[in-house]
Amino acid sequence: MSDPVLAVDLGGTNIRLAAVDNDGNILHLVRRGTPHGVTAEGLASIFAEMASECGNATAKTFAAIGAGVPANVTSSGILQHLPNIPSLEGTDLRAFVAEKLRLPVVIENDATAAAIGEAWMGVSKGIGNSILITLGTGIGGGVIVNGEPLRGPDGGAGKLGHICVEPDGHQCGCGSHGCIEQYASATAMLRMAREAGLEVENSRQLFDLWKTGNGAAKDVFDSVGRHLGITLAGLVNTFNPEIIVIGGGAAAAWDAFIGPLTQELRLRAFKEPVERAKVVRTQLGDDAGILGAASSAFRMLASGQ
């Protein structure tokens, strides 16, 4: 068995770093808060401290490190479009981490990493063509085509949250209008609930209301499902996936939106592709990104890069 690797899930609030073996077992996991205004050099130092903790806990040496980050990762390794960690904009995080840890490094977009993780050890394991969409504060996505992650030369592939579903709709943080992120993210659910006069603090409370039969909550989730169905129909017609995986915190409201989602999806997508595409919940949950980053690290090592 080869040496394990280190895998990082970097978020705007938290950093999770784990030691992972090539069977997909998480040997040890460490959490830290993401410092406000952290630099690439500072982040590399934090990774090194966390890696040391993993090394001490497992008595292992590590062959490489992979990291999923909330950014576009260009083909040259530069991070772009980090609304939650703007201090890393335009930086070459890979270079700083490689210098600090003295290990081979691979950096992935976080949602792409999650899609890779599900394809390696999750619900889409053994499936060549899959799509993952995450419903959280925003909406992220990852696309796997013929077993390979779709990244694009600018690292911008998989921006599923910014597919337009309402041309004259709500302003989106990306600068456009009417993106699905404004109609199906946890943030959007909360906005729509408040517009309907519901006093809720998060999507889980809204789901709890739905379970009581609240009509306004039902209307919100019907809208969420319909807009997601429109989005997924376009993805089915474009990519002909075998499976679509839905994850993220707001996916906990699955029972409330899956009905209208399925109805809209079947109305809009071509018959054969939509019958093939299974729409399922994530199997790995929060660990999908960690395992995807680890898988990318193992693949990098296997390719000799």
C-alpha positions in Angstrom: 0.0 0.0 0.0 1.3 3.4 -0.9 1.7 6.2 1.6 -1.4 8.2 2.5 -1.9 11.7 1.3 -3.1 14.9 2.9 -6.4 16.4 1.7 -7.8 19.9 2.5 -11.3 21.3 2.3 -10.9 25.1 2.5 -13.9 27.2 3.2 -14.5 30.8 4.0 -15.2 29.9 7.7 -13.3 26.6 8.3 -10.3 24.6 7.1 -10.5 20.8 7.3 -7.4 18.8 6.7 -7.2 15.0 6.8 -4.8 12.1 6.2 -6.4 9.7 3.7 -5.2 6.4 2.5 -5.7 5.0 -1.0 -8.7 3.0 0.0 -10.5 6.2 0.9 -10.2 5.9 4.6 -9.9 9.1 6.6 -7.2 8.3 9.1 -7.3 11.5 11.0 -9.0 14.9 10.5 -8.1 18.3 11.9 -10.2 21.5 11.9 -9.3 25.1 12.2 -11.0 28.4 11.6 -10.1 30.3 8.4 -8.5 33.6 9.5 -9.9 36.8 8.1 -7.6 38.2 5.4 -5.4 35.2 5.4 -2.6 35.2 2.8 -1.4 32.3 0.6 1.8 32.2 2.6 -0.1 32.3 5.9 -2.5 29.5 4.7 0.5 27.3 3.7 1.8 27.7 7.3 -1.5 26.7 8.7 -1.7 23.6 6.4 1.8 22.7 7.6 0.8 22.9 11.3 -2.3 20.8 10.6 -0.3 18.3 8.6 2.0 17.9 11.5 -0.9 17.1 13.8 -2.0 14.4 11.3 1.5 13.0 11.1 1.7 12.8 14.9 -1.7 11.2 15.2 -1.1 8.6 12.5 2.6 8.0 12.7 2.6 8.2 8.9 4.5 10.1 6.2 2.6 11.6 3.4 3.1 11.3 -0.4 1.3 14.5 -1.5 -1.4 17.0 -0.7 -4.6 17.9 -2.5 -6.8 20.9 -1.7 -10.3 21.9 -2.7 -10.7 25.6 -2.6 -13.7 27.9 -3.3 -12.2 29.4 -6.4 -11.6 29.1 -10.1 -8.2 27.4 -10.4 -6.5 28.3 -13.7 -4.4 25.9 -15.7 -1.3 27.7 -14.3 -2.6 27.3 -10.7 -3.7 30.9 -10.1 -6.8 31.3 -7.8 -9.5 33.6 -9.1 -13.0 34.6 -8.0 -12.9 34.0 -4.2 -15.8 36.0 -2.8 -15.5 34.3 0.6 -11.7 34.6 0.8 -10.8 37.6 -1.3 -7.3 37.9 0.2 -6.3 34.9 -1.9 -7.4 36.5 -5.2 -4.7 36.1 -7.9 -2.3 34.0 -5.7 -0.5 30.8 -6.6 -1.4 28.9 -3.5 0.1 25.7 -4.9 3.6 27.2 -5.0 3.4 28.4 -1.4 2.1 25.0 -0.1 4.7 23.1 -2.1 7.5 25.2 -0.7 6.2 24.9 2.9 5.3 21.2 3.0 7.9 19.9 0.5 5.3 17.8 -1.1 3.7 17.5 -4.6 0.5 19.7 -4.6 -2.7 19.6 -6.6 -5.4 22.3 -6.2 -9.1 21.8 -7.3 -12.2 23.9 -7.2 -14.1 22.7 -4.1 -17.3 21.6 -5.9 -15.2 19.8 -8.5 -13.4 18.1 -5.7 -16.7 17.0 -4.2 -17.8 15.6 -7.5 -14.5 13.7 -7.7 -15.0 12.4 -4.2 -18.5 11.1 -4.9 -17.2 9.4 -8.1 -14.3 7.8 -6.2 -16.0 6.6 -3.0 -19.6 7.8 -3.1 -22.9 7.4 -4.7 -21.5 7.9 -8.3 -18.7 5.4 -7.8 -18.0 3.4 -11.0 -20.2 5.8 -13.1 -18.4 7.6 -15.9 -20.7 10.6 -16.4 -22.0 12.4 -13.4 -23.0 15.8 -12.1 -22.9 17.1 -8.6 -24.7 20.2 -7.5 -24.4 21.6 -3.9 -27.2 23.7 -2.3 -25.6 25.8 0.4 -25.1 29.5 1.0 -24.6 29.6 -2.7 -24.8 26.8 -5.3 -21.7 25.0 -6.6 -21.3 22.2 -9.1 -18.9 19.7 -10.5 -19.1 17.7 -13.8 -17.5 14.4 -14.6 -17.3 13.4 -18.2 -16.1 9.9 -19.2 -14.5 9.6 -15.8 -12.6 12.9 -16.0 -13.4 16.1 -14.1 -14.4 19.0 -16.4 -12.3 22.0 -15.3 -11.8 24.3 -18.3 -8.7 26.4 -19.2 -9.8 29.1 -16.8 -10.9 26.7 -14.0 -14.4 28.0 -14.6 -16.2 24.8 -15.6 -19.0 23.6 -13.4 -20.4 27.0 -12.3 -23.8 25.5 -12.2 -25.1 28.0 -9.7 -24.9 30.7 -12.3 -27.1 29.1 -14.9 -29.8 31.7 -15.7 -33.4 30.5 -14.9 -35.1 34.0 -14.8 -33.7 36.5 -17.4 -35.0 39.5 -15.5 -34.7 37.9 -12.1 -32.9 38.8 -8.9 -29.5 40.4 -8.9 -26.8 37.8 -8.3 -23.5 38.3 -6.5 -21.7 37.2 -9.7 -23.0 40.4 -11.4 -25.7 38.7 -13.5 -29.4 38.4 -12.9 -31.7 35.5 -12.3 -29.1 32.8 -11.6 -30.4 29.5 -10.1 -28.3 30.5 -7.0 -31.0 33.2 -6.4 -33.8 30.7 -6.5 -32.6 27.4 -4.9 -29.7 28.1 -2.5 -30.2 28.2 1.3 -29.9 32.0 1.1 -32.5 32.2 -1.6 -34.9 29.9 0.4 -34.6 32.3 3.4 -35.2 35.4 1.2 -38.3 33.8 -0.3 -39.6 32.7 3.0 -39.3 36.2 4.4 -41.0 37.7 1.3 -43.8 35.3 2.1 -44.1 36.6 5.6 -42.5 33.6 7.3 -40.3 34.2 10.4 -37.5 31.7 9.9 -33.7 31.9 10.5 -32.6 29.2 8.1 -33.7 26.6 5.5 -34.0 23.9 8.1 -36.6 25.9 10.0 -38.4 26.5 6.7 -38.4 22.7 6.1 -39.8 22.1 9.6 -42.7 24.5 8.7 -43.2 22.5 5.4 -43.5 19.3 7.4 -46.4 20.9 9.4 -48.3 21.5 6.1 -47.6 25.3 6.1 -48.8 26.5 2.7 -46.4 29.4 2.3 -43.4 27.1 3.0 -44.8 24.7 0.4 -44.9 27.5 -2.1 -41.3 28.3 -1.5 -40.1 24.7 -1.9 -42.3 24.3 -5.0 -40.5 27.2 -6.5 -37.1 25.8 -5.5 -38.0 22.5 -7.0 -39.3 24.0 -10.2 -36.2 26.2 -10.8 -33.9 23.3 -10.0 -35.8 21.1 -12.4 -35.3 23.7 -15.2 -31.6 23.8 -14.4 -31.2 20.0 -14.3 -33.1 19.6 -17.5 -30.6 21.8 -19.3 -27.8 19.8 -17.8 -29.4 16.5 -18.8 -29.8 17.7 -22.4 -26.3 19.0 -22.5 -24.2 16.3 -20.7 -26.4 13.2 -20.8 -25.3 12.2 -17.3 -26.0 8.8 -15.7 -26.5 10.3 -12.3 -27.0 13.8 -10.7 -26.0 14.1 -7.1 -27.5 16.8 -4.9 -25.6 17.8 -1.8 -25.0 20.8 0.5 -26.8 21.7 3.7 -30.1 22.8 2.0 -30.4 19.3 0.5 -31.7 18.3 3.9 -35.0 19.6 2.6 -35.0 17.0 -0.1 -38.5 15.7 0.6 -39.9 19.2 0.1 -38.5 20.0 -3.3 -37.8 16.6 -5.0 -41.4 16.2 -6.2 -41.7 19.5 -8.2 -38.0 19.1 -9.3 -38.8 15.7 -10.8 -41.9 16.9 -12.5 -40.2 19.9 -14.1 -37.2 17.9 -15.1 -39.3 15.3 -16.9 -41.3 18.1 -18.7 -38.2 19.7 -20.1 -35.6 17.1 -20.8 -35.4 14.7 -23.7 -37.1 11.3 -22.9 -34.2 8.9 -23.1 -31.5 11.0 -21.2 -34.0 11.9 -18.5 -35.0 8.3 -17.9 -31.3 7.4 -17.6 -30.3 10.1 -15.2 -30.9 9.2 -11.6 -31.3 12.2 -9.2 -29.9 11.2 -5.8 -28.7 12.7 -2.5 -25.0 12.8 -1.7 -23.6 9.7 0.1 -20.4 11.3 1.4 -21.9 14.6 2.8 -19.2 16.9 4.1 -16.4 14.4 3.4 -17.0 14.5 -0.4 -14.6 17.4 -0.9 -11.9 15.9 1.4 -12.0 12.6 -0.5 -12.0 14.3 -3.9 -8.9 16.3 -3.0 -7.3 13.1 -1.9 -8.3 11.3 -5.1 -6.8 14.1 -7.1 -3.5 13.8 -5.1 -3.4 10.0 -5.7 -4.1 10.5 -9.4 -1.4 13.2 -9.7 1.1 10.7 -8.1 0.0 7.9 -10.4 0.5 10.1 -13.5 4.0 11.0 -12.4 3.4 14.7 -12.5 
